[in-house]
Amino acid sequence: MERRMREYEEARLESARAAARLLFASAVTAPRIGGVDVVSIHLIEDRDEIEDIAICVEKMADDNPAWDFFRSDAVQVRDSDVVLIMTDRRSGHDPMYSSCNLCGYLICDEFMKAEKLPDEPSVAFRGPFCLLRSMNMVYALNGAVTLARQLGIDHTIKMSVGAAAIRMGLVPHQCGIAMGFLISVTEKSPFRDLPRDWHLYNNQTLQNRLINRLFPVFRSIYC
């Protein structure tokens, strides 16, 4: 029985990683404004790296009173099989020069002169950003979401994960904004209906993630 359960877990994880590569491809081929690639996508499947991101997200919850929900985000990161980080490389320093006013400035020259937000722990992204550039990242996210729905892959998007990736140096230089795309292949989505005592669940998951994953199966066998 233990051998079969181990094989099941390995196959489940392999399917999640295979799906993540398809989602990666869908995000890469999503349309770009002007046909110019300004998006960077990073696939993280190593358990230690995913745990490092979860720890960073959890610590960031103490940096800003409005970020208390980062603690529950960390739970969802730990329950993810694969994490995609999607970034925009130019929206913070190289606008489209269309003077569209989407960023709040009348012309792009005013945007270039605007003072950045302070480099403090309580600031997630140091805007302003050119929204036309940033839309490319949104299109990439939409490409991944669309395919994930078709494949039946549980997923969610987290700004906390993107902010943590920037702080950890997981994205290219000058990437001022990023989003995390979490992927899971399990019997029940870990991104929906979080338990009320999620902080206790987080501790249990950290101690022994595999047993918690297989507990419903063991219970159905022995109860």
C-alpha positions in Angstrom: 0.0 0.0 0.0 2.8 2.5 0.9 4.5 1.8 -2.4 1.2 2.5 -4.4 0.6 5.7 -2.4 4.1 6.9 -3.1 3.7 6.2 -6.8 0.4 8.1 -6.7 2.0 11.1 -5.1 4.9 11.0 -7.7 2.4 10.8 -10.6 0.3 13.6 -9.2 3.3 15.9 -8.8 4.6 14.9 -12.3 1.2 15.9 -13.8 1.3 19.2 -12.0 4.7 20.0 -13.4 3.7 18.9 -16.9 0.7 21.2 -16.8 2.8 24.0 -15.5 4.9 23.9 -18.6 1.9 24.1 -20.8 0.6 27.1 -18.8 4.1 28.6 -19.2 3.8 28.2 -23.0 0.3 29.7 -23.1 1.6 32.7 -21.1 4.6 33.2 -23.4 2.5 33.2 -26.5 -0.2 35.5 -25.2 -0.5 38.8 -27.3 1.8 41.7 -26.5 1.0 45.4 -27.1 3.1 46.4 -30.1 4.3 42.9 -30.6 7.3 43.6 -28.3 8.1 41.1 -25.6 8.5 42.9 -22.3 7.3 40.1 -20.0 9.5 37.7 -18.1 8.0 34.4 -16.8 9.8 32.1 -14.3 8.8 28.5 -13.4 9.6 27.4 -9.8 9.0 23.8 -8.9 11.8 23.0 -6.4 10.2 22.4 -2.9 12.9 24.4 -1.1 12.5 27.4 -3.3 8.7 27.3 -2.9 9.2 27.1 0.8 11.5 30.1 0.7 8.8 32.1 -1.1 6.3 31.1 1.5 8.6 32.2 4.4 9.2 35.6 2.7 5.4 36.2 2.1 4.8 35.3 5.8 7.4 37.7 7.0 6.1 40.5 4.8 2.8 40.3 6.7 4.5 42.2 9.5 5.7 45.0 7.3 2.3 46.6 6.6 -0.9 46.4 8.7 -2.9 46.0 5.5 -1.0 42.8 4.6 -2.3 40.5 7.3 -3.8 38.4 4.5 -0.3 37.5 3.4 -0.3 34.9 6.2 -3.0 33.0 4.5 -1.3 33.5 1.2 1.8 31.8 2.6 -0.4 28.7 3.4 -1.5 28.6 -0.2 2.1 28.9 -1.5 3.1 25.9 0.7 0.3 23.9 -0.8 1.3 24.7 -4.4 3.0 22.2 -6.5 4.5 24.8 -8.9 4.8 28.5 -8.8 5.0 30.8 -11.9 6.3 34.3 -11.5 5.2 36.8 -14.2 6.8 40.2 -14.4 7.0 43.2 -16.6 10.5 44.4 -17.3 9.8 48.0 -18.6 6.6 49.4 -17.2 8.4 51.2 -14.3 11.1 53.0 -16.3 10.2 52.9 -20.0 6.7 54.0 -20.9 5.0 53.5 -24.3 5.2 57.2 -25.0 1.6 57.3 -26.1 0.5 59.9 -23.6 -2.6 57.8 -22.9 -3.0 59.2 -19.3 -3.8 55.7 -17.9 -1.0 56.1 -15.3 -2.6 59.4 -14.2 -0.1 61.7 -15.9 -1.1 63.8 -18.9 2.0 63.0 -20.9 4.8 60.4 -20.6 7.4 63.1 -19.9 5.6 63.8 -16.6 5.5 60.1 -15.8 9.3 60.0 -16.3 9.8 62.9 -13.9 7.4 61.4 -11.2 9.0 60.5 -7.9 9.0 56.8 -7.1 7.5 55.5 -3.9 10.0 55.0 -1.1 12.1 51.9 -1.0 10.6 50.7 2.3 9.4 47.3 3.6 5.8 48.6 3.7 5.8 49.2 0.0 5.1 46.3 -2.3 5.7 47.9 -5.7 7.4 51.2 -6.3 5.2 52.8 -8.9 4.1 54.6 -10.9 3.9 52.2 -13.8 3.0 52.5 -17.4 -0.3 50.6 -17.6 0.0 49.9 -21.3 3.3 48.1 -20.6 1.8 46.3 -17.6 -1.1 45.1 -19.6 1.3 42.7 -21.3 1.7 40.9 -18.0 -2.0 40.7 -17.6 -2.4 39.1 -21.0 0.2 36.5 -20.0 -1.7 35.8 -16.8 -4.9 35.5 -18.8 -3.3 33.0 -21.2 -2.3 30.8 -18.3 -5.7 31.2 -16.6 -7.6 30.2 -19.8 -5.6 27.1 -20.3 -5.7 26.1 -16.6 -9.5 26.2 -16.7 -9.5 24.0 -19.9 -7.0 21.5 -18.3 -8.9 21.5 -14.9 -5.8 22.7 -13.0 -6.4 24.5 -9.7 -4.8 27.9 -9.7 -4.8 31.4 -8.2 -3.0 34.7 -8.7 -1.2 36.4 -5.8 0.3 39.9 -5.7 2.0 38.9 -2.4 4.0 36.2 -4.2 5.1 38.7 -6.9 6.2 41.2 -4.3 8.2 38.5 -2.5 9.8 37.4 -5.7 11.1 40.9 -6.3 12.5 41.2 -2.8 14.2 37.8 -3.1 15.8 38.7 -6.4 14.0 36.0 -8.4 13.2 38.3 -11.3 15.4 40.2 -13.8 16.8 43.6 -12.9 14.4 46.6 -13.1 11.3 44.5 -12.9 9.2 46.7 -10.6 6.0 44.7 -10.7 5.3 41.0 -10.6 2.5 38.5 -9.9 2.5 35.0 -8.6 0.6 32.2 -10.4 0.1 29.2 -8.1 -0.7 25.7 -9.4 -2.0 22.6 -7.6 -3.2 19.2 -8.7 -5.0 17.7 -5.7 -8.4 16.3 -4.8 -9.5 19.6 -3.5 -8.2 23.1 -4.4 -6.0 24.5 -1.6 -6.9 28.0 -2.9 -10.6 27.8 -2.0 -12.4 27.4 1.3 -9.4 27.8 3.6 -9.9 26.3 7.0 -10.9 28.8 9.7 -7.8 27.9 11.8 -5.6 28.3 8.7 -2.6 29.3 10.9 -2.7 25.9 12.6 -3.1 24.2 9.3 -0.1 26.1 8.0 2.0 24.8 10.9 0.9 21.2 10.3 1.6 21.5 6.6 5.1 22.9 7.3 5.8 19.9 9.7 4.7 17.2 7.4 3.2 18.2 4.1 3.0 14.7 2.6 1.1 13.1 5.4 -1.5 15.9 5.4 -1.9 15.4 1.6 -2.5 11.7 2.0 -4.6 11.8 5.2 -8.0 11.8 3.4 -7.0 8.7 1.6 -5.8 6.9 4.7 -9.0 7.9 6.5 -11.1 6.4 3.7 -9.2 3.2 4.0 -9.0 2.6 7.7 -12.2 4.4 9.0 
